[in-house]
């Protein structure tokens, strides 16, 4: 039985890693930022051998998205999984990546498309403070999925992408008042709140209001800050806006880490 969508980890604290499983030939991971044991344990919990994953797609080079790829013995090397990243991201990773064979390194064209088994994967540029950051649209028998985390605002081209997808995985990183009162270094707070930082609950809600339509089936809120947000705040802020625009579909909040969320729920 195909697992569907699995959130293995979804935060800066615990890392970010998501699995889209459409069955043999259609299993891919989006980001690989959790620890090795954490990934292996989470995959074991859902009964999936990592060697059965066809590809890993990296959205950008921050450590909470690439941690398990930069180990001395990278996670994908241990299981023979090809890794896709933009040319700019590969250049950035060359100085810190472990011994990943050239045969497992694949270039993902920013703004372009690649095919893995029965899945089509498109990389869409997004505003974030790193090299070649991209969101991903993954199309297959399971429908169209948008993965959109780690961005400071949502430009019109990304809103358009969201309108064409049935499943939306969108960042709701922080509550601004909690961020401002967090006691974090001022430079970090400015970064998070900036146009190339992270989406607040309110920004996520506003973007989702522009994306959802009759095509939309499920919305998942992702990459919540452990220190500056809560699942209840993210959910209530986005649910309010989605109710206002007539969306009656499912809204879920992905756990930060330590728990696996599987959809459809068995």
Secondary structure, 3 states (H helix, E strand, C coil): CCCEEEEEEEECCCEEEEEEECCCCCEEEECCCCCHHHHHHHHHHCCCCHHHCCEEECCCCCHHHHHHHCCCCCHHHHHCCEEEECHHHHHHHCCCCCCCCHHHEEECCCCCEEEECCEEEEEEECCCCCCCCEEEEEEECCEEEEEECCCCCCCHHHHHHHHCCCEEEEECCECHHHHHCCCCCHHHHHHHHCCCCCCEHHHHHHHHHHHCCCCCCEEEEECCCCCCCCHHHHHHHHHHHHHHCCCCCEEEECCCCCCCEEECCC
